Amino acid sequence: MKKNILITGADGFIGSHLTEALVRQGYSVRAFVLYNSFNSAGWLDQVKLEIKKSLDIFAGDIRDPNGVRKAMEGQEIVLHLAALIGIPYSYHSPDTYVDTNIKGTLNILQAARNLGVTKVVHTSTSEVYGTAQTVPIREDHPLQGQSPYSATKIGADQLALSFHRSFGLPVTILRPFNTYGPRQSARAVIPAIITQILKGKKEISLGSLHPTRDLLYVEDTVAGFIKALEAPKIEGEIIHLGTGYEISIAKLAETVAALIGAKIKIQGSKERVRPASSEVERLVADPAKAKKLLKWGPTHEGKEGLKNGLLKTINWFQNPENREYYESDRYVV
């Protein structure tokens, strides 16, 4: 029988896609969403009605240990995705990132230990490496916090590993590289490019153009999580989800414009540029460990795979109803 699964951050970009996929595969899913007075379940409000009706939606706050424990009761597996992830906002409000990313993860770990959860999959980020010292990046690459966000994710990762080493908690860390696709926040580079072009702008505003990223389509990220929740004997492991293909932000913008059929100029925007020592110049994954331990590999890889994923993303954004959730006229931190 399919197991009971709690997904934290189920209302977010990756979390909503993962929630949908697990429901379709027959899992019993409790979706932990951020409590708000509007009774909104974030992106889960946009999923098909039959999917939403199949969910046990729990509204709470990852920073509240009592609520986290209550949400986890009766659950066998926890997929922990809830986090504050915007890098620019972490310069402004680092305290909030400590409370959410570190203390929130501690609440998950404590409750999982006390309730005897059989597996915890904790979500990390490639940002924990800072600018790559060697490429492709393997899981033993040195860690370097180049933003308050990345520092708190390093702290959360280390807490998770400490609970495995100290108490035998069955924790696995998944470290996705730059995930993209439908529903991604407007502050991310691909939605920023697409929404500005679709707005009819000929000059689009971006931050630094030279850094390179390993871009992972959201369907592949979701597939990695599902492989991790089903895979045996991966406790205590850190596992990359990435493609091994990197592209510069400038080239990415050109590629998106070409797929849309637009001619653009790129203008630098100071408010979008990270502080010099905080910019992560290069990220590209070595996904070999995921292939070995999870039997996972990306279906959107290389130049053509990236184009296919971008086309799917563009098609979603071309629906005016979807773009209602985005403001392309101003930069949102």
C-alpha positions in Angstrom: 0.0 0.0 0.0 1.1 3.6 -0.7 2.4 5.4 2.4 1.1 8.5 4.2 3.3 11.5 3.2 3.5 15.0 4.7 4.8 17.6 2.3 5.9 20.9 3.8 5.9 23.9 1.4 3.2 22.1 -0.6 1.7 25.5 -1.5 4.9 26.6 -3.3 6.4 26.2 -6.7 8.1 22.8 -6.5 5.9 21.6 -3.6 2.7 22.1 -5.5 4.0 20.1 -8.5 5.3 17.3 -6.2 1.9 17.2 -4.4 0.0 16.8 -7.6 2.3 14.0 -8.8 2.1 12.0 -5.6 -1.7 12.2 -5.5 -1.8 10.9 -9.1 0.4 8.0 -8.1 -2.0 7.0 -5.3 -0.1 8.3 -2.2 -2.1 9.7 0.8 -0.8 13.2 1.0 -1.1 15.8 3.8 -0.2 19.2 2.3 1.3 21.6 4.9 0.6 25.1 3.7 1.3 28.5 5.3 -1.6 29.7 7.4 -3.2 32.9 6.2 -6.5 34.7 6.8 -7.5 34.3 3.2 -7.7 30.5 3.5 -5.4 30.3 0.5 -3.4 27.2 -0.2 -1.1 29.0 -2.6 -0.5 27.3 -5.9 -2.6 24.3 -4.7 -5.6 26.6 -5.3 -4.8 26.3 -9.0 -4.7 22.5 -9.3 -7.5 20.4 -10.7 -10.4 20.0 -8.3 -10.1 16.2 -8.1 -6.5 16.6 -7.0 -7.3 19.2 -4.3 -10.2 17.1 -3.0 -7.8 14.2 -2.5 -5.6 16.2 -0.3 -5.5 16.6 3.5 -4.6 20.3 3.7 -3.0 21.4 6.9 -2.6 25.2 7.4 0.2 26.1 9.8 3.6 27.7 10.2 6.8 25.7 10.0 8.2 28.0 12.7 5.6 26.6 15.2 6.8 23.4 16.8 3.4 22.4 18.1 1.8 22.9 14.7 4.6 20.9 13.0 4.1 18.0 15.4 0.4 18.0 14.9 0.8 18.0 11.1 3.2 15.1 11.3 1.0 12.8 13.4 0.1 9.7 11.5 2.6 10.4 8.7 5.2 7.8 7.7 7.4 10.0 5.4 8.1 13.7 5.4 9.2 15.6 2.3 10.5 18.9 3.8 10.4 21.7 1.2 9.2 24.6 3.2 11.7 27.5 3.3 12.3 31.1 2.5 14.3 31.0 -0.7 14.5 34.5 -2.1 18.2 35.6 -2.0 17.6 39.4 -2.3 15.1 39.4 0.6 17.6 37.5 2.7 19.9 40.6 2.6 17.0 42.6 3.9 15.6 40.3 6.6 18.1 37.6 7.6 16.4 37.0 11.0 13.4 35.6 9.2 15.5 33.2 7.2 17.1 31.9 10.4 13.7 31.4 12.0 12.2 29.7 8.9 15.0 27.7 7.4 17.0 26.7 10.5 14.4 26.7 13.3 11.7 25.4 11.0 13.9 22.5 10.0 14.7 21.8 13.6 11.0 21.6 14.3 10.6 19.0 11.5 13.5 16.9 12.8 12.4 17.0 16.5 8.9 16.0 15.6 10.1 13.3 13.2 12.3 11.8 15.9 9.6 11.9 18.5 6.9 10.4 16.3 9.1 7.7 14.7 8.8 8.9 11.1 10.4 6.3 8.8 12.0 8.7 6.3 12.7 12.5 6.1 13.7 14.0 2.8 15.2 17.4 3.5 15.5 19.9 0.6 18.8 21.7 0.2 20.1 24.0 -2.6 23.1 24.3 -4.9 23.6 27.8 -3.4 25.3 26.2 -0.4 28.4 25.8 -2.5 28.9 29.4 -3.4 30.9 29.9 -6.6 32.2 26.5 -7.8 35.8 25.7 -6.9 35.8 22.6 -9.0 33.3 21.5 -11.7 31.2 19.6 -12.1 30.2 20.0 -8.4 30.1 16.8 -6.4 28.4 16.3 -3.1 31.7 16.6 -1.2 32.4 20.1 -2.6 33.2 22.6 0.2 30.3 24.7 1.5 30.4 28.5 1.4 27.6 30.8 2.5 27.7 33.7 0.1 24.3 35.1 1.1 22.2 34.9 4.4 19.9 32.6 2.5 22.6 30.1 1.6 24.1 30.3 5.1 20.8 29.3 6.7 20.4 26.4 4.2 23.9 25.2 5.2 22.8 25.4 8.8 19.6 23.5 8.1 21.5 20.8 6.1 23.9 20.3 8.9 21.2 20.1 11.5 19.5 17.4 9.5 22.8 15.4 9.2 23.4 15.8 12.9 20.1 14.2 13.8 21.0 11.3 11.6 24.4 10.9 13.2 23.3 11.6 16.8 19.9 9.9 16.9 19.8 7.6 13.8 17.0 9.7 12.3 16.5 8.4 8.7 17.3 11.7 6.9 18.2 12.1 3.3 19.3 15.5 1.8 18.3 16.2 -1.8 20.1 19.2 -3.3 18.4 20.4 -6.5 20.2 22.8 -8.7 18.3 25.7 -10.3 14.7 24.4 -10.8 12.5 26.2 -13.3 9.0 25.7 -14.8 5.4 26.8 -14.5 4.5 28.6 -11.2 8.0 29.7 -10.4 8.3 33.0 -8.6 8.6 36.2 -10.7 11.9 37.1 -8.8 13.5 34.1 -10.5 15.4 34.8 -13.8 13.4 32.7 -16.2 9.9 34.1 -15.2 11.5 37.5 -15.2 12.7 37.1 -18.8 9.5 35.5 -20.0 7.0 37.9 -18.4 8.9 41.0 -19.6 9.0 39.8 -23.2 5.3 38.8 -23.1 4.5 42.3 -21.8 6.0 43.6 -25.1 9.2 45.0 -23.7 12.1 45.3 -26.1 14.6 46.1 -23.3 14.4 43.7 -20.4 16.0 44.3 -17.0 18.2 41.6 -15.5 21.0 41.4 -13.0 24.4 39.9 -13.7 24.6 38.3 -17.1 27.8 36.3 -16.9 27.1 33.7 -14.1 26.2 30.2 -15.3 23.6 27.9 -13.9 22.6 24.2 -14.2 18.8 24.5 -14.9 16.5 21.6 -14.0 13.0 21.4 -15.2 10.5 21.0 -12.4 9.1 17.6 -13.7 12.6 16.2 -13.3 13.0 17.7 -9.8 9.7 16.1 -8.8 10.8 12.8 -10.2 13.9 12.9 -8.1 11.9 13.5 -4.9 9.6 10.5 -5.7 12.7 8.3 -6.4 14.1 9.4 -3.0 11.0 8.6 -1.0 10.9 5.2 -2.6 14.7 4.3 -2.6 16.1 2.1 0.1 19.3 2.6 2.2 19.9 6.3 1.4 19.8 7.6 5.0 22.5 10.1 5.8 23.2 10.7 2.1 23.4 14.1 0.2 22.3 13.7 -3.4 22.4 16.1 -6.2 19.5 16.7 -8.7 21.0 18.4 -11.7 21.7 18.0 -15.4 25.5 18.6 -15.7 24.8 21.3 -18.4 25.4 25.0 -17.7 24.4 28.1 -19.4 25.0 31.8 -18.8 22.2 34.2 -17.9 22.9 36.2 -21.0 22.7 33.1 -23.3 19.6 32.0 -21.4 17.8 35.3 -22.1 18.8 35.0 -25.8 17.4 31.4 -25.9 14.1 32.4 -24.3 13.7 35.3 -26.7 14.4 33.2 -29.7 11.8 30.6 -28.6 9.2 33.3 -28.2 10.2 34.9 -31.5 11.2 38.2 -30.0 14.1 40.5 -30.4 15.4 42.0 -27.2 18.1 44.1 -25.6 19.2 43.4 -22.1 19.7 46.3 -19.8 21.5 46.0 -16.4 19.4 46.7 -13.3 21.4 47.6 -10.2 18.6 46.5 -7.9 18.7 43.0 -9.4 22.5 42.6 -9.0 23.9 40.9 -5.9 26.7 42.4 -3.9 30.0 41.5 -5.6 31.2 39.0 -3.1 27.8 37.4 -2.8 27.3 36.6 -6.5 27.6 32.9 -7.2 29.5 32.8 -10.5 29.2 29.2 -11.6 27.0 26.2 -10.7 27.0 22.9 -12.5 26.1 19.6 -11.0 27.6 16.1 -11.1 24.4 14.0 -11.0 26.3 10.6 -10.9 25.3 9.9 -7.3 21.6 10.3 -8.1 21.9 7.9 -11.0 23.6 5.3 -8.8 21.5 5.6 -5.6 18.1 6.7 -6.9 18.2 5.4 -10.5 17.3 8.9 -11.5 18.3 11.1 -14.4 16.9 14.2 -16.0 14.6 13.9 -19.0 15.3 17.5 -20.0 19.1 17.6 -20.3 21.6 19.3 -22.5 20.8 22.2 -24.9 17.8 20.5 -26.5 16.4 19.3 -23.2 16.7 22.9 -21.8 14.8 24.2 -24.9 12.0 21.7 -24.4 11.6 22.7 -20.7 11.7 26.4 -21.6 9.0 25.8 -24.2 6.7 24.2 -21.7 7.4 27.0 -19.3 6.7 29.7 -22.0 3.5 28.0 -23.0 2.2 28.1 -19.4 3.1 31.8 -19.1 1.5 32.6 -22.4 -1.9 31.9 -20.8 -3.1 35.3 -19.6 -4.9 33.7 -16.6 -1.5 32.4 -15.3 0.2 35.8 -15.8 -2.4 37.4 -13.6 -0.2 36.3 -10.7 2.9 38.1 -11.9 3.9 41.8 -12.1 6.4 42.3 -14.9 6.4 46.1 -14.5 8.4 46.2 -11.3 11.1 44.2 -9.5 9.8 42.2 -6.6 12.5 41.3 -4.0 
